[in-house]
Amino acid sequence: MNVVFIAGPAGSGKSTLTSSLALWLESFEHFVCKVNLDPAAELLPYVPDVDVRRYVNARDLMFKKGLGPNGALLASMDELLNYVEDVRAEIDECRADYALADLPGQLEVVAFRLLGPRLLHELSSGSRAAMVFLIDARLASRTYSAYSLLLLALSAMYRLNLPMVLAVNKVDLVVDLTAYSGTRLHEKLLETLPIYRLLSEYEECSSLVTGESLLDASISLQLCELFRRFIKSPVPVSAREAVGLDELIAEIENALGEYK
């Protein structure tokens, strides 16, 4: 089985991508297991085959322990470790080609707490695994935002120790998809979104730093070079419009092949 964790900041479209990617894979006769790993999820655009809310629910913990939303999410993720074997057994019972695991919107509860790496690696034990890190295209429209998002993606990859595919979602909100597709879409995004220029091998990092209101030009230059060593150019997708999913799954397959 291939386990693909869908990660990214809140509002980046993880659940919508999980739904669209599952439909795309199923259209090619792949068996897909949709896994909701968010105990605080209210509404989902798909019917999960495996749902951690069966074991622990953040809203219930809010009332039982008198916690706020963030505290309840942290407590529910801690409690989820008690059921990791049950969740893994459910995933195995799906007998799927792909398990798409939709992570909580609050990325820090998975990526930056001790339980995160353990939870993900136990859930993917015995399988090939990779992570799709999703970024909202509108948040990547400023150079300083692109730096911040790439630092977040790099730290998540380093912390979770999983091969990563970077994807920029909601490109339909920044580019007219009826006018651009394929290579022309990539060229337009290179013009429109600084995150593509930051990761482009055809543009000097020094040219990006010049004239930008960045904290420190030398640090920014070094970060740009670091990003290019470890992160490939993002896959542009629109989960809502089901655009770019063929390219995304190709990159996911490449990442799965790197899993050790």
C-alpha positions in Angstrom: 0.0 0.0 0.0 1.1 3.6 -0.6 0.3 6.0 2.2 0.1 9.7 1.2 -0.2 12.3 4.0 -1.8 15.5 2.9 -0.3 18.3 5.0 -0.1 22.1 5.0 -1.3 25.2 6.8 -5.0 25.7 7.8 -7.1 26.7 4.8 -4.7 25.4 2.1 -7.4 23.0 0.8 -6.1 19.6 2.2 -9.6 18.0 2.6 -10.7 19.2 -0.9 -7.5 17.8 -2.4 -8.0 14.5 -0.6 -11.5 14.3 -2.1 -10.4 15.3 -5.7 -7.3 13.1 -5.7 -9.3 10.1 -4.5 -11.8 10.6 -7.3 -9.0 11.0 -9.8 -7.2 7.8 -8.7 -10.5 5.9 -8.7 -11.2 7.0 -12.2 -8.1 5.0 -13.2 -9.4 2.0 -11.3 -7.1 2.4 -8.3 -8.6 1.4 -4.9 -8.3 4.4 -2.5 -8.7 4.5 1.3 -9.7 8.0 2.5 -8.4 8.6 6.0 -9.5 11.5 8.2 -6.8 12.2 10.8 -8.3 15.4 12.1 -10.3 14.8 15.3 -11.6 18.4 15.1 -13.0 18.2 11.6 -16.6 19.5 11.3 -17.5 19.0 7.7 -15.6 17.0 5.1 -16.0 17.0 1.3 -15.6 13.2 1.2 -16.9 10.2 3.2 -13.9 8.9 5.1 -13.2 5.1 5.0 -11.2 5.5 8.2 -12.2 8.3 10.6 -10.2 9.0 13.8 -13.4 10.8 15.2 -14.7 7.3 15.9 -12.0 7.0 18.6 -11.5 10.6 19.8 -13.4 13.8 19.1 -11.9 17.2 19.9 -15.4 18.8 20.5 -16.3 16.1 23.0 -13.0 16.8 24.9 -13.8 20.5 25.0 -16.9 19.8 27.1 -15.5 17.0 29.1 -12.3 18.7 30.1 -13.3 22.4 29.8 -10.7 23.1 27.1 -10.6 25.7 24.4 -10.5 24.6 20.7 -6.7 24.5 20.5 -6.2 22.7 23.8 -8.9 20.2 22.8 -7.1 19.5 19.5 -3.8 19.0 21.3 -5.4 16.7 23.9 -7.2 14.7 21.2 -4.1 14.1 19.2 -2.3 12.9 22.3 -5.1 10.6 23.0 -5.1 9.3 19.4 -1.8 7.6 20.1 -3.7 5.1 22.3 -5.7 4.0 19.2 -3.0 4.1 16.5 -3.0 0.3 16.2 -6.8 0.3 15.7 -6.5 3.0 13.0 -3.7 1.2 11.3 -5.8 -2.0 11.3 -8.7 -0.2 9.6 -6.4 1.2 7.0 -5.0 -2.3 6.3 -8.6 -3.7 6.0 -9.2 -1.2 3.1 -6.8 -3.3 1.0 -6.3 -0.2 -1.1 -3.6 0.8 -3.5 -3.4 4.3 -1.9 -4.4 5.5 1.5 -4.8 9.3 1.4 -4.4 10.6 5.0 -5.9 14.1 5.6 -4.0 15.8 8.4 -5.3 18.4 10.8 -5.3 22.0 9.7 -3.2 23.0 12.7 0.0 21.6 11.3 2.0 22.2 14.4 0.1 19.4 16.3 1.6 16.9 14.0 4.8 18.4 12.7 6.2 20.1 15.9 5.1 17.8 18.7 6.8 14.6 19.8 3.7 12.5 18.9 3.7 13.6 15.2 6.5 11.6 13.7 5.6 8.5 15.8 1.9 8.7 14.8 2.6 9.0 11.0 5.3 6.4 10.9 3.3 3.9 12.9 0.3 4.5 10.6 2.5 3.9 7.5 4.5 1.0 8.9 5.2 -1.6 6.2 4.0 0.7 3.4 5.7 3.2 1.2 4.9 6.7 2.4 5.2 10.3 1.2 3.9 13.7 2.1 2.2 16.3 0.0 2.7 19.7 1.5 0.0 22.1 0.2 0.3 25.9 0.0 -2.5 28.3 -0.9 -1.4 30.2 -4.0 -2.7 33.5 -2.6 -0.3 33.2 0.3 2.6 32.6 -2.1 2.1 35.9 -3.9 4.7 37.8 -1.9 8.4 37.0 -1.7 8.5 37.2 2.1 5.5 34.9 2.4 7.1 32.5 0.0 10.2 32.4 2.2 8.0 31.7 5.3 6.0 28.9 3.6 9.1 27.2 2.2 10.7 27.3 5.7 7.5 25.7 7.1 7.6 23.0 4.4 11.3 22.3 4.9 10.9 22.0 8.7 7.9 19.7 8.3 9.9 17.5 5.9 12.9 17.4 8.2 10.7 16.8 11.3 8.5 14.0 9.8 11.4 12.4 7.8 9.2 11.7 4.8 9.8 12.4 1.1 7.8 15.5 0.2 6.0 16.9 -2.8 5.3 20.6 -2.7 2.0 21.7 -4.3 0.5 25.1 -4.8 -3.3 24.9 -4.6 -6.0 27.3 -5.7 -4.0 28.4 -8.8 -7.4 29.1 -10.4 -7.7 32.1 -8.0 -4.5 33.7 -9.3 -4.4 32.6 -13.0 -7.1 32.2 -15.6 -7.0 28.5 -16.3 -9.1 28.9 -19.4 -6.2 30.9 -20.9 -3.2 28.9 -19.6 -2.5 25.2 -19.4 0.5 22.9 -19.4 3.8 24.7 -20.1 2.1 28.0 -20.5 0.6 27.7 -17.0 4.0 27.1 -15.5 5.4 30.1 -17.3 2.6 32.3 -16.1 3.0 31.1 -12.5 6.7 31.9 -12.8 5.8 35.5 -13.6 3.0 35.7 -11.0 4.2 33.8 -7.9 7.6 34.5 -6.3 7.7 31.0 -4.9 8.3 29.6 -8.4 11.1 32.1 -9.0 12.7 31.1 -5.6 12.9 27.5 -6.7 13.7 28.1 -10.4 17.2 27.0 -11.5 17.0 29.5 -14.3 17.0 32.6 -12.0 19.8 33.7 -9.8 19.0 33.9 -6.1 20.8 37.2 -5.9 18.3 38.8 -8.4 15.4 37.8 -6.1 17.0 39.4 -3.0 17.8 42.7 -4.6 15.2 45.3 -4.0 13.1 43.2 -1.7 12.2 44.3 1.8 13.7 41.2 3.5 15.1 41.0 7.0 18.6 40.3 5.9 19.9 40.0 2.3 22.7 37.5 3.1 20.4 35.2 5.1 17.8 35.4 2.3 20.4 34.5 -0.3 21.5 31.5 1.7 17.9 30.4 2.3 17.1 30.6 -1.4 20.1 28.4 -2.2 19.1 26.0 0.6 15.5 25.7 -0.7 16.8 24.7 -4.1 18.9 21.9 -2.7 16.0 20.2 -1.0 12.7 21.3 -2.6 11.6 20.8 -6.2 9.5 23.4 -8.0 5.9 23.2 -6.7 3.2 21.3 -8.7 0.4 23.8 -9.5 -3.1 22.4 -8.7 -6.6 23.4 -8.3 -8.3 20.8 -6.0 -11.7 22.5 -6.6 -11.3 22.3 -10.4 -9.4 19.0 -10.5 -6.5 20.6 -12.4 -2.9 19.4 -12.2 -3.7 16.1 -10.5 -2.0 14.0 -13.2 1.2 15.9 -12.6 0.8 15.7 -8.8 0.3 11.9 -8.8 3.4 11.5 -11.0 5.5 13.5 -8.4 3.9 11.5 -5.6 5.0 8.3 -7.3 8.5 9.7 -7.6 8.5 10.6 -3.9 7.1 7.1 -2.9 10.1 5.6 -4.8 12.4 7.6 -2.5 10.9 6.3 0.7 13.3 4.3 2.9 
